[in-house]
Amino acid sequence: MNLVIKKIKQNKLKTILLFLILIFYTPVHLNLFEAKKYLYEYFPNLELRKYVFSKKKLENLHNDYNVKFLPDTQFLRFDSKIINLELNPNKKKNIVKNIKKKNRWTNFYIEIVNDEIWTIDAFGIINQINLDESKNYKKEIKSNFNQNRILDTFHEDNIDDIFPTILDTLLFKEKIYISYVDRKNGCGEYKIVNAKINYENLNFKNFYSSKECSKKFVYGGKMQPYQHQGIEGILFTTADAKTDVTDHKPQSDNSIFGKILFINFENKKPIIFSKGHRNPQGLYVEGNIIISTEHGPRGGDEINNIKFNKNYGWPIASYGHRYGVDPSLSKTNPVLIYKKNHKDYGFEEPIFSFIPSIGIAEIIKIPNTFSTNWQNNFLVASLFDRSIYRIEFENNFSRIKYTEKIFIGQRIRDLKYHNKLNAIILSLQEKGDLQIIKAYKE
């Protein structure tokens, strides 16, 4: 009797195992719901992924020849730590579902304030991260910019009007700056506020408000300090806000959209520093060197060397193609096709264009002290590609010597380097994670 019961239990276990195999293996084997793509994008370096993509019939699906996955890179091994910031506390739960659909609620930016990590989330809430305490590592810093007031007036039908979009943060001379979009009556204005650094309460004051607004998308907003013609100020990026293919605001001197602007600290009046930009999402400044990373159309993400009074071609020239338009239509409807050369039409050529596009984001320079294997290197973040790219420029920033793709697995919104920790800090957008990457001791 006991033997019979034992066999029944064994068969039951086998049945369960068979059932589990059918549930998990069949979707992968048949690629149901694009299961293989999901495994490839979200589970690098797992044995299951290795098994699936080691099959000869899949060699051309995703070619991983000589590709490394964290914690390994081509010449370096990482020590990585991830902290979830819990960006959806109970007081926000009534609107999180709606904001999540718009991929906003887990957006956050990073600043290093006196060796402390500050995060500024999509609600404008600022937290100080204490890495020495694993149980109580987060402390909220009060501010008058804190957008909790929005939660009290939330309605599902007008989320765009009541939910400002944080675009960037900047720490400069003991002040923190926040650029954001303030939508009123369906029209978005660029705004910058600043406050003196205070660990208890930040009193933000208006620094800049655009007179021009857009009823469509308002992006850009990257900020960096800069000295133009001996005057200190801020370089500030704005994105194209066109509503149709004939609207060329990035080429118009009468519009702030599609520009890199310079705003000095004295009169706070913006001037056009450069124009012809689609959506600059990263900005690096060192002396007179200005490098921008810019969202292009399909296959047209760019890295640009920015010069005063120069035109970078958008929306006339791009190495990408318009979404949803067949390039063969160039003869029947040329207005829908971008010029494939910048210089011939009087525009500045990009240093580099990513084909395919990677959803390019922030760019930072990594000090040589990070690793002897990484010298004179920059890191470029990506959103759609969920990776960071290690690059080295030629000395005059006329070209890129090489790139190395390092897969992270989440959309990377922001990057910072922490001197004291000798670490790279990543803002991971999809789950609201803070990732701290260090190089293993060599």
MOTAFEN-V129159 format. One record per residue. N is the residue number from 1. RES is the residue in one small letter. PHI is phi as a letter, one per 20 degrees, with the letter a starting at -180 (NA if undefined). PSI is psi as a letter, one per 30 degrees, with the letter a starting at -180 (* if undefined). BURIAL is I if it has 24 or more other ideal C-beta (glycine too) atoms within 12 Angstrom, else O. Layout:
# MOTAFEN-V129159
n | res | phi | psi | burial
N | RES | PHI | PSI | BURIAL
N | RES | PHI | PSI | BURIAL
This chain:
# MOTAFEN-V129159
n | res | phi | psi | burial
1 | m | NA | e | O
2 | n | f | e | O
3 | l | f | e | O
4 | v | f | e | O
5 | i | f | e | O
6 | k | f | e | O
7 | k | f | e | O
8 | i | f | e | O
9 | k | f | e | O
10 | q | f | e | O
11 | n | f | e | O
12 | k | f | e | O
13 | l | f | e | O
14 | k | f | e | O
15 | t | f | e | O
16 | i | f | e | O
17 | l | f | e | O
18 | l | f | e | O
19 | f | f | e | O
20 | l | f | e | O
21 | i | f | e | O
22 | l | f | e | O
23 | i | f | e | O
24 | f | e | e | O
25 | y | e | e | O
26 | t | g | e | O
27 | p | g | e | O
28 | v | f | e | I
29 | h | f | e | O
30 | l | e | f | O
31 | n | l | h | O
32 | l | f | k | O
33 | f | l | h | O
34 | e | l | h | O
35 | a | g | e | O
36 | k | f | e | I
37 | k | f | e | O
38 | y | f | e | O
39 | l | f | e | I
40 | y | f | e | I
41 | e | f | e | I
42 | y | d | f | O
43 | f | c | i | I
44 | p | f | k | I
45 | n | m | g | O
46 | l | e | l | O
47 | e | f | e | O
48 | l | f | e | O
49 | r | f | e | I
50 | k | g | e | O
51 | y | f | e | O
52 | v | f | e | I
53 | f | e | g | I
54 | s | e | f | O
55 | k | f | k | O
56 | k | g | e | O
57 | k | f | f | O
58 | l | d | g | O
59 | e | g | e | O
60 | n | e | f | O
61 | l | f | e | O
62 | h | b | j | O
63 | n | e | j | O
64 | d | d | g | O
65 | y | g | k | O
66 | n | m | g | O
67 | v | e | k | O
68 | k | d | l | O
69 | f | c | k | I
70 | l | g | k | I
71 | p | e | g | O
72 | d | e | k | O
73 | t | c | a | I
74 | q | f | e | O
75 | f | c | g | O
76 | l | b | k | I
77 | r | d | k | O
78 | f | e | l | I
79 | d | d | j | O
80 | s | c | k | I
81 | k | c | k | O
82 | i | d | k | O
83 | i | d | k | I
84 | n | e | k | O
85 | l | e | f | I
86 | e | l | i | I
87 | l | e | g | I
88 | n | c | i | I
89 | p | f | l | O
90 | n | g | e | O
91 | k | f | f | O
92 | k | d | f | I
93 | k | f | f | O
94 | n | f | f | O
95 | i | c | f | I
96 | v | g | e | I
97 | k | g | e | O
98 | n | f | e | I
99 | i | f | e | I
100 | k | f | e | O
101 | k | f | e | O
102 | k | e | g | O
103 | n | l | h | O
104 | r | d | e | I
105 | w | f | f | I
106 | t | d | g | I
107 | n | f | k | I
108 | f | b | l | I
109 | y | d | l | I
110 | i | c | k | I
111 | e | c | k | I
112 | i | d | j | I
113 | v | d | j | I
114 | n | l | h | O
115 | d | m | f | O
116 | e | e | k | I
117 | i | e | k | I
118 | w | d | k | I
119 | t | d | k | I
120 | i | c | j | I
121 | d | e | a | I
122 | a | f | f | I
123 | f | e | f | I
124 | g | n | g | I
125 | i | e | k | I
126 | i | d | k | I
127 | n | c | k | I
128 | q | e | k | I
129 | i | e | k | I
130 | n | d | j | O
131 | l | f | f | O
132 | d | e | f | O
133 | e | d | j | O
134 | s | f | f | O
135 | k | e | e | O
136 | n | c | i | O
137 | y | e | f | O
138 | k | c | k | I
139 | k | c | k | O
140 | e | f | k | I
141 | i | d | k | I
142 | k | f | k | O
143 | s | b | l | I
144 | n | e | f | O
145 | f | e | f | I
146 | n | g | k | I
147 | q | e | g | I
148 | n | f | f | O
149 | r | g | f | O
150 | i | f | e | I
151 | l | f | e | I
152 | d | f | f | O
153 | t | d | g | O
154 | f | f | k | I
155 | h | c | k | O
156 | e | f | f | O
157 | d | e | f | O
158 | n | c | h | O
159 | i | f | e | I
160 | d | f | e | I
161 | d | f | f | O
162 | i | d | f | I
163 | f | d | j | I
164 | p | g | k | I
165 | t | d | j | I
166 | i | f | k | I
167 | l | d | e | I
168 | d | a | l | I
169 | t | c | l | I
170 | l | b | k | I
171 | l | d | k | I
172 | f | b | k | I
173 | k | l | h | O
174 | e | m | g | O
175 | k | c | k | I
176 | i | d | k | I
177 | y | d | k | I
178 | i | c | k | I
179 | s | d | k | I
180 | y | b | l | I
181 | v | d | k | I
182 | d | d | j | I
183 | r | e | k | I
184 | k | c | k | O
185 | n | l | h | O
186 | g | m | g | O
187 | c | c | k | O
188 | g | e | k | I
189 | e | d | k | I
190 | y | f | k | I
191 | k | c | k | I
192 | i | c | k | I
193 | v | c | l | I
194 | n | b | l | I
195 | a | b | k | I
196 | k | f | k | O
197 | i | f | k | I
198 | n | b | k | O
199 | y | e | f | O
200 | e | d | e | O
201 | n | b | k | O
202 | l | d | k | I
203 | n | d | j | O
204 | f | e | k | I
205 | k | c | l | O
206 | n | f | k | O
207 | f | d | e | I
208 | y | b | k | I
209 | s | c | k | I
210 | s | f | k | I
211 | k | e | f | O
212 | e | e | k | O
213 | c | c | l | I
214 | s | c | k | I
215 | k | e | f | O
216 | k | d | b | O
217 | f | f | k | I
218 | v | c | j | I
219 | y | c | a | I
220 | g | n | b | I
221 | g | n | g | I
222 | k | f | k | I
223 | m | c | k | I
224 | q | b | k | I
225 | p | f | k | I
226 | y | b | k | I
227 | q | d | j | O
228 | h | d | j | I
229 | q | l | h | O
230 | g | n | g | O
231 | i | d | k | O
232 | e | f | k | O
233 | g | a | a | I
234 | i | c | k | I
235 | l | e | k | I
236 | f | b | k | I
237 | t | e | k | I
238 | t | c | l | I
239 | a | d | l | I
240 | d | f | k | I
241 | a | c | h | I
242 | k | f | l | I
243 | t | d | f | O
244 | d | b | l | O
245 | v | f | f | O
246 | t | e | g | O
247 | d | e | j | O
248 | h | d | h | I
249 | k | g | e | I
250 | p | f | f | I
251 | q | e | f | I
252 | s | e | k | O
253 | d | f | f | O
254 | n | e | g | O
255 | s | c | k | I
256 | i | e | f | I
257 | f | e | k | I
258 | g | m | h | I
259 | k | c | l | I
260 | i | d | k | I
261 | l | d | l | I
262 | f | d | k | I
263 | i | c | j | I
264 | n | e | l | I
265 | f | f | f | O
266 | e | e | d | O
267 | n | e | f | O
268 | k | l | g | O
269 | k | e | k | O
270 | p | f | k | I
271 | i | c | l | I
272 | i | f | j | I
273 | f | e | e | I
274 | s | b | l | I
275 | k | c | l | I
276 | g | n | h | I
277 | h | d | k | I
278 | r | e | e | I
279 | n | a | i | I
280 | p | f | j | I
281 | q | d | f | I
282 | g | b | k | I
283 | l | b | k | I
284 | y | c | k | I
285 | v | c | k | I
286 | e | b | j | O
287 | g | m | b | O
288 | n | e | g | O
289 | i | e | k | I
290 | i | c | j | I
291 | i | d | k | I
292 | s | d | k | I
293 | t | d | k | I
294 | e | c | k | I
295 | h | f | k | I
296 | g | d | a | I
297 | p | f | a | I
298 | r | f | j | I
299 | g | m | g | O
300 | g | c | g | I
301 | d | f | k | I
302 | e | c | l | I
303 | i | d | k | I
304 | n | c | k | I
305 | n | e | j | I
306 | i | e | k | I
307 | k | c | k | O
308 | f | f | k | O
309 | n | m | g | O
310 | k | e | l | I
311 | n | d | k | I
312 | y | d | g | I
313 | g | n | f | I
314 | w | f | k | I
315 | p | d | h | I
316 | i | e | e | I
317 | a | d | k | I
318 | s | a | k | I
319 | y | e | g | I
320 | g | e | a | I
321 | h | c | l | I
322 | r | f | k | I
323 | y | f | k | O
324 | g | m | g | O
325 | v | d | k | O
326 | d | f | k | O
327 | p | g | f | O
328 | s | f | f | O
329 | l | e | g | O
330 | s | g | e | O
331 | k | e | e | O
332 | t | e | e | O
333 | n | b | i | O
334 | p | f | f | O
335 | v | f | f | O
336 | l | e | f | O
337 | i | d | k | I
338 | y | e | k | I
339 | k | f | k | I
340 | k | e | g | O
341 | n | c | k | O
342 | h | e | e | I
343 | k | g | e | O
344 | d | f | f | O
345 | y | d | g | O
346 | g | n | g | O
347 | f | d | l | I
348 | e | e | k | I
349 | e | f | k | I
350 | p | f | l | I
351 | i | f | e | I
352 | f | b | k | I
353 | s | c | k | I
354 | f | e | j | I
355 | i | c | j | O
356 | p | f | l | O
357 | s | f | l | I
358 | i | d | f | I
359 | g | m | h | I
360 | i | f | k | I
361 | a | c | b | I
362 | e | f | l | I
363 | i | c | k | I
364 | i | c | l | I
365 | k | e | k | I
366 | i | e | k | I
367 | p | g | k | O
368 | n | f | f | O
369 | t | f | f | O
370 | f | f | e | I
371 | s | a | k | I
372 | t | f | f | O
373 | n | e | f | O
374 | w | d | j | I
375 | q | c | k | O
376 | n | l | h | O
377 | n | d | k | I
378 | f | d | l | I
379 | l | d | k | I
380 | v | d | k | I
381 | a | e | l | I
382 | s | c | l | I
383 | l | e | d | I
384 | f | f | e | I
385 | d | f | f | I
386 | r | l | h | I
387 | s | b | l | I
388 | i | d | k | I
389 | y | d | k | I
390 | r | e | k | I
391 | i | c | l | I
392 | e | c | k | I
393 | f | e | l | I
394 | e | f | l | O
395 | n | g | e | O
396 | n | e | g | O
397 | f | l | h | I
398 | s | e | f | O
399 | r | b | l | O
400 | i | d | k | I
401 | k | f | e | O
402 | y | a | l | O
403 | t | c | k | I
404 | e | c | k | I
405 | k | e | k | I
406 | i | c | j | I
407 | f | f | k | I
408 | i | d | e | I
409 | g | o | f | I
410 | q | c | l | I
411 | r | f | k | I
412 | i | d | j | I
413 | r | e | e | I
414 | d | b | l | I
415 | l | c | k | I
416 | k | b | l | I
417 | y | d | k | I
418 | h | d | j | I
419 | n | f | e | O
420 | k | f | e | O
421 | l | e | f | I
422 | n | l | h | O
423 | a | c | l | I
424 | i | e | k | I
425 | i | d | k | I
426 | l | d | k | I
427 | s | e | j | I
428 | l | e | j | I
429 | q | f | e | I
430 | e | f | e | I
431 | k | d | g | I
432 | g | m | h | I
433 | d | e | k | I
434 | l | d | k | I
435 | q | d | k | I
436 | i | d | j | I
437 | i | d | k | I
438 | k | c | l | I
439 | a | e | k | I
440 | y | g | k | O
441 | k | f | k | O
442 | e | e | * | O
